[in-house]
Amino acid sequence: MITQAKLKELLTYHPDTGLFYWKRPGKGRQFGKPISNISPHGYLRIKLEYQNYQAHRLAWCWVYGVFPTELDHKDGNKLNNKIENLRIATRNQNAANRGVMANNTSGHRGVCWITRTLRWEANIKFENTRLSKQFTNIDDAVTWYKARAAELFGEFARPSDQAENDLPVSCPDA
């Protein structure tokens, strides 16, 4: 694991923009341009001393000197590494801030159509407990989900239905 001192020796970080720059040119390094290597999962990554690091973790280390177990992008944008956009979170809190999944057919987080019952189901998971309720109207399901998310996750609850930067998961259709 890289240290804060070594990190500051190799890179410059601008907390107000969230961008990293190489301090010295080298093989594969574009001196003077922001580092922009994006991983298949949509995060900015930087290779230092033969190891890949996610830039948001490096930003946190740059400012605070430690690598947290779990970090959350407040706005859900995986490329926004401004220090004000990052916060320490639990895995549950981080998951609560994900947007709508790529395979979601309702367009709303936590809501899916159940063919067997011909109803909309809203479901949410919190600390290994799954809460769910079925509705005939999609708007009622969305309202129920958003209310539970706000109660359970507080500031980490996703404020709106956003599809950007999400990884697919499936909604149970049982």
C-alpha positions in Angstrom: 0.0 0.0 0.0 1.3 3.4 -1.0 2.0 6.0 1.7 0.8 9.6 1.7 4.4 10.8 1.5 5.1 8.6 -1.6 1.8 9.6 -3.1 2.7 13.3 -2.8 6.1 12.7 -4.2 4.6 11.1 -7.4 1.4 13.1 -8.0 -0.2 16.4 -7.6 -3.9 16.4 -6.5 -6.3 19.3 -6.7 -9.0 18.8 -4.1 -11.3 21.5 -5.6 -11.3 19.8 -9.1 -10.6 16.2 -8.0 -7.9 15.8 -10.7 -4.5 14.2 -10.4 -1.4 15.1 -12.3 2.0 13.4 -12.6 4.8 15.4 -11.1 7.4 14.0 -13.4 7.1 12.7 -17.0 7.7 9.1 -17.7 6.7 6.1 -19.9 3.0 6.3 -20.5 2.7 9.5 -18.4 1.2 12.6 -20.0 2.9 15.4 -18.1 0.7 18.4 -17.5 -2.6 16.7 -18.4 -5.0 15.2 -15.9 -4.7 11.5 -15.4 -7.7 9.9 -17.1 -7.4 6.1 -17.1 -10.9 4.8 -16.4 -11.4 1.2 -15.2 -14.1 -1.1 -16.6 -16.2 -0.3 -13.6 -16.2 3.4 -14.4 -13.7 4.6 -11.7 -10.6 6.7 -12.4 -7.6 4.5 -11.6 -3.9 5.2 -11.3 -1.0 2.8 -11.4 1.6 3.5 -8.8 4.5 1.2 -8.0 3.1 -1.6 -10.1 -0.3 -1.5 -8.3 -3.6 0.0 -9.5 -5.4 2.3 -7.1 -8.8 4.0 -7.5 -8.3 7.7 -7.6 -11.0 8.5 -5.0 -9.1 6.4 -2.5 -5.9 8.2 -3.4 -7.6 11.5 -3.0 -8.7 10.5 0.5 -5.1 9.3 1.4 -3.7 12.5 -0.1 -5.8 14.7 2.2 -6.2 12.5 5.3 -3.3 10.1 5.2 -5.3 6.9 5.4 -7.1 4.4 3.0 -10.7 3.9 4.2 -12.3 0.5 3.8 -15.3 2.0 2.0 -15.7 5.5 0.4 -18.9 6.9 -1.2 -19.3 9.5 -3.9 -22.0 11.7 -2.6 -23.3 12.7 -6.0 -23.0 9.1 -7.4 -20.6 10.2 -10.1 -17.6 7.8 -9.9 -15.4 10.3 -11.7 -16.1 13.2 -9.4 -13.1 12.9 -7.0 -13.4 16.3 -5.4 -12.6 15.8 -1.7 -16.0 17.5 -0.8 -17.8 14.8 -2.8 -16.2 11.9 -0.9 -17.3 10.5 2.4 -16.5 7.5 4.5 -19.4 5.0 4.4 -20.3 1.5 5.4 -21.0 -1.0 2.6 -24.7 -0.6 3.2 -24.6 3.1 3.1 -22.5 3.0 -0.1 -25.0 0.6 -1.7 -27.9 2.9 -0.7 -26.4 5.6 -2.8 -26.4 3.6 -6.0 -28.8 4.7 -8.7 -31.1 2.7 -10.9 -29.5 -0.5 -12.2 -28.9 -1.1 -15.9 -31.4 -4.0 -16.2 -34.1 -2.2 -14.3 -37.3 -2.1 -16.3 -39.4 0.2 -14.1 -37.0 3.1 -14.3 -37.2 3.5 -10.5 -34.7 2.2 -7.9 -36.1 -0.7 -5.8 -39.3 -1.2 -7.9 -40.0 -4.0 -10.3 -42.9 -5.7 -11.9 -43.9 -9.2 -10.6 -45.5 -11.1 -13.4 -46.8 -13.9 -11.2 -48.9 -11.5 -9.1 -49.4 -8.8 -11.8 -48.3 -6.1 -9.3 -45.5 -3.7 -8.7 -43.1 -4.6 -5.9 -41.0 -2.2 -4.0 -38.2 -3.8 -2.0 -35.3 -2.5 0.0 -32.5 -4.3 1.9 -31.1 -3.0 5.2 -28.7 -4.8 7.5 -29.5 -8.2 6.0 -33.3 -7.7 6.3 -35.4 -7.3 3.1 -38.5 -5.2 3.3 -41.0 -5.5 0.5 -44.5 -4.5 -0.4 -46.6 -5.0 -3.5 -48.8 -2.3 -5.2 -51.2 -2.1 -8.1 -49.8 1.4 -8.9 -46.2 2.1 -9.8 -46.3 5.6 -8.2 -47.4 4.1 -4.9 -44.5 1.6 -5.0 -42.0 4.4 -5.8 -43.3 6.5 -2.9 -43.1 3.6 -0.5 -39.5 2.8 -1.6 -38.3 6.4 -1.3 -39.9 6.8 2.2 -38.2 3.6 3.5 -34.9 4.6 1.9 -35.0 8.0 3.6 -35.9 6.4 7.0 -33.2 3.7 6.8 -30.3 5.4 5.0 -30.8 9.1 5.8 -28.3 11.3 4.0 -27.1 8.2 2.0 -30.5 7.6 0.4 -30.3 8.3 -3.3 -32.2 11.6 -3.9 -33.6 10.7 -7.3 -33.8 8.0 -10.0 -30.5 8.1 -11.8 -29.2 5.5 -14.2 -25.6 6.7 -14.8 -22.6 4.8 -13.5 -24.6 1.7 -12.2 -23.8 -1.9 -12.2 -26.5 -4.4 -13.0 -28.3 -6.5 -10.3 -31.5 -8.3 -10.7 -34.9 -7.8 -9.0 -36.4 -11.0 -7.6 -39.3 -12.1 -9.7 -40.7 -14.9 -7.5 
